[in-house]
Amino acid sequence: MKRIGLIWLGGLAAMVGGVVYAALGLLMGFGAQLFYVLLGIGAMGAIAALHALQRRHYGLSGAVASMTTFVGVAMIVVSEFAGALGYAMEAAGIILFLAGLLVAFAGTLALGAVTVAVRVLPLWCGAALIVGSFGFVGELVGGWIIGASGAGYFNTMVLLEAVPWVLVGYAVLRAGARLSEQPSRVR
């Protein structure tokens, strides 16, 4: 029963984080980057739920992909708080953020591929992870390397980062519902 609770909570966290980030990001514009933390926490919940659902099917490669994705997203979330600690920590926060983007990109891409391969969840869930991984690259290349800005770029990034996690959360919730409907084994 605990596993089903984790799966439900992870799916719900991903959906809520994605919807709130997308809605506030599109309504408020650039100031909504503060809600990036909420998206990250929701994504971390979804990653834990994905691992709980698929761990018996994907072996070491899936475990490494899950851990890599989780660590990368956690680095991004923690980096958002480093700047709030003061100017001295701001540089460390930027380095942590950029490294987190790269780690999260590689992990999410691998986790999406593994999710497609093991077929525990629908194909579109793995595809959403793969598409969502490019949100990390878009943030890195567009925002940091090229210096892209403006409402159009920001709105595109919000949707590329949020929508895949909402879809993944929905797939996880559906899988959790199927698990809770299955009769338990009698020993």
C-alpha positions in Angstrom: 0.0 0.0 0.0 2.9 2.4 0.7 4.2 2.0 -2.9 0.8 3.0 -4.3 0.7 6.0 -2.0 4.2 7.1 -3.3 3.0 6.6 -6.9 -0.1 8.7 -6.4 1.8 11.4 -4.6 4.5 11.5 -7.2 2.0 11.7 -10.1 0.0 14.4 -8.4 3.1 16.4 -7.5 4.2 16.4 -11.1 0.8 17.4 -12.4 0.4 20.2 -9.8 3.9 21.5 -10.2 3.6 21.5 -14.0 0.2 23.2 -14.1 1.1 25.8 -11.6 4.4 26.6 -13.2 2.8 26.8 -16.7 -0.2 28.8 -15.6 1.8 31.3 -13.5 4.6 31.4 -16.0 2.3 32.3 -18.9 0.3 34.8 -16.8 3.1 36.5 -14.9 6.0 36.2 -17.3 9.6 36.3 -16.2 8.8 36.7 -12.5 7.4 33.2 -12.4 10.9 31.7 -12.4 10.4 31.5 -8.7 7.9 28.7 -9.3 10.6 26.7 -11.1 11.3 25.2 -7.7 7.7 23.9 -7.5 8.1 22.3 -11.0 11.4 20.7 -9.8 9.9 19.3 -6.7 7.0 17.9 -8.7 9.4 16.4 -11.1 11.4 14.8 -8.3 8.2 13.2 -7.0 7.4 11.9 -10.5 10.9 10.4 -10.8 10.5 8.6 -7.5 7.1 7.3 -8.6 8.4 6.2 -12.0 11.2 4.3 -10.2 8.6 2.6 -7.9 6.6 1.6 -10.9 9.3 0.4 -13.2 12.2 -0.8 -10.9 11.4 -4.5 -11.4 11.5 -4.2 -15.1 14.4 -2.0 -16.1 17.4 -3.2 -14.2 20.6 -1.2 -13.6 20.2 1.1 -16.7 16.9 2.3 -15.4 18.1 2.7 -11.9 21.0 4.8 -13.1 18.8 6.9 -15.3 16.3 7.5 -12.4 19.1 8.4 -10.0 20.8 10.7 -12.6 17.6 12.5 -13.3 16.7 12.8 -9.7 20.1 14.2 -8.8 20.1 16.6 -11.7 16.7 18.0 -10.8 17.7 18.2 -7.1 20.8 20.2 -8.1 18.6 22.7 -10.0 16.2 23.0 -7.1 19.0 23.5 -4.5 20.7 26.1 -6.8 17.6 28.3 -6.7 18.1 28.7 -3.0 21.8 29.4 -3.2 21.3 32.9 -4.6 19.0 33.7 -1.7 21.9 33.0 0.8 23.9 36.0 -0.4 26.2 37.2 -3.0 29.0 34.8 -2.1 26.8 31.8 -2.8 25.3 33.2 -6.0 28.3 32.0 -8.1 28.1 28.5 -6.6 24.3 28.5 -7.3 24.9 29.4 -10.9 27.5 26.6 -11.3 25.2 24.1 -9.5 22.3 25.2 -11.8 24.2 24.8 -15.0 25.6 21.4 -13.9 22.1 20.3 -12.8 20.7 21.2 -16.3 23.3 19.0 -18.0 22.8 16.1 -15.5 19.0 16.4 -15.7 19.1 16.5 -19.5 21.1 13.3 -19.8 19.2 11.5 -17.1 15.8 12.4 -18.4 16.7 11.5 -21.9 17.9 8.1 -20.6 14.8 7.6 -18.3 12.5 8.4 -21.3 14.3 5.8 -23.4 14.1 3.2 -20.6 10.4 4.0 -20.0 9.7 3.4 -23.7 11.7 0.1 -23.7 10.1 -1.5 -20.6 6.5 -0.7 -21.6 5.2 -0.5 -18.1 3.7 2.9 -18.9 2.3 4.1 -22.2 4.7 5.0 -25.0 3.6 8.6 -24.8 4.9 8.8 -21.2 8.4 7.9 -22.3 8.1 10.3 -25.3 7.0 13.1 -22.9 10.2 12.5 -20.8 12.3 12.6 -23.9 10.7 15.8 -25.1 10.9 17.3 -21.6 14.6 16.6 -21.5 15.0 19.2 -24.2 13.5 21.8 -21.8 16.8 21.5 -19.8 18.9 22.0 -22.9 16.7 24.9 -24.0 17.2 26.5 -20.7 21.0 26.0 -20.9 21.6 26.9 -24.6 18.9 29.5 -25.0 19.0 31.3 -21.7 22.7 30.9 -20.7 24.8 30.5 -23.8 22.9 32.5 -26.4 21.3 34.9 -24.0 17.8 34.5 -25.6 15.1 36.4 -23.8 11.7 37.9 -24.5 8.2 36.7 -23.9 8.1 34.3 -26.9 11.2 32.5 -25.7 10.0 32.4 -22.1 6.5 31.1 -23.0 8.0 28.4 -25.2 10.4 27.3 -22.4 7.6 27.3 -19.9 5.5 24.9 -22.1 8.5 22.7 -23.0 9.4 22.3 -19.3 5.9 22.0 -17.8 3.7 20.1 -20.2 5.8 16.9 -20.3 5.8 16.7 -16.5 2.0 17.1 -16.4 1.7 14.2 -18.9 4.2 12.1 -17.0 2.3 12.8 -13.8 -1.0 11.8 -15.5 0.5 8.5 -16.7 1.8 7.8 -13.2 -1.6 8.5 -11.6 -3.3 6.2 -14.1 -0.8 3.4 -13.4 -1.3 4.0 -9.6 -5.1 3.7 -10.1 -4.6 0.4 -12.0 -2.4 -1.0 -9.2 -4.9 0.0 -6.5 -7.7 -1.8 -8.4 -5.8 -5.1 -8.7 -6.7 -7.6 -6.0 -3.9 -8.3 -3.6 -2.3 -11.7 -3.5 -3.4 -14.1 -0.8 -0.6 -16.0 0.8 
